[in-house]
Amino acid sequence: MYILLIDKKLGLRVKHLLKSPSAVFYKNYFRLGAPVLVSDALLGLGGNIVSIVLGHMGAAVVAANAICQVVDRLCTVVIQGVSNASSIITGNAVGAGDRERAMEQGETFYFLSIVFGVISAALVFVFGPMTISVYTLTEETIVVTRQLMNAYVIIVFFQAIQSVMTKGVIRGGGDTRFLMMADILFMWLVSIPLGAVGGLILCWPAWLTMLCLRIDYIIKSVWCVSRLLSGKWIHEAEGLRRKG
């Protein structure tokens, strides 16, 4: 209600919500938004496949991964905030037609992703083993949890970088088709097949299987940083560019 009735900066009013969008709006929405919907759907489905693979590796692995995920979410909650903020800030710069500022902001958020990645990895390394003592676990589950926690130390570092790049900077720049291809190629053609074969057929240990299932984080981190530095991720909406 504040935004609709009182706010003066955004100037959003009820009449704007009732106004029929133009053809240009719909064109830009589907051009930039459709890949996001496909990408997020594939990521959600891929997350379920990861759970299925781990679920077939035994109760100890399932319990260990559940504990590790709790620690992971607690230690990476700030990263999600940075990711969302980077999308809004860089998107605003791109929308204003200021490519130079968008590049500077993108590189700054890349640096922040490394910083928060290191901090998150350190938190998992320090508090992960302490968390295990809170639960009543079998000796086998304790061993598996400790091994998985060490794998998560590596995972959360690259998780921070790829999250800020894919869900933040590059998505804010409108490079959604590139991100959709990254999710399809690396998760569905590398991570899931490799993890499924290693965990279910070759019977690799849980920590190695988890690294394989999340190896797309590492690949996407490198690929997206390369994309960031190239400047090709900046796409202004057609027909909506602001005049200087």
Disulfide bonds with the S-S distance in Angstrom:
none
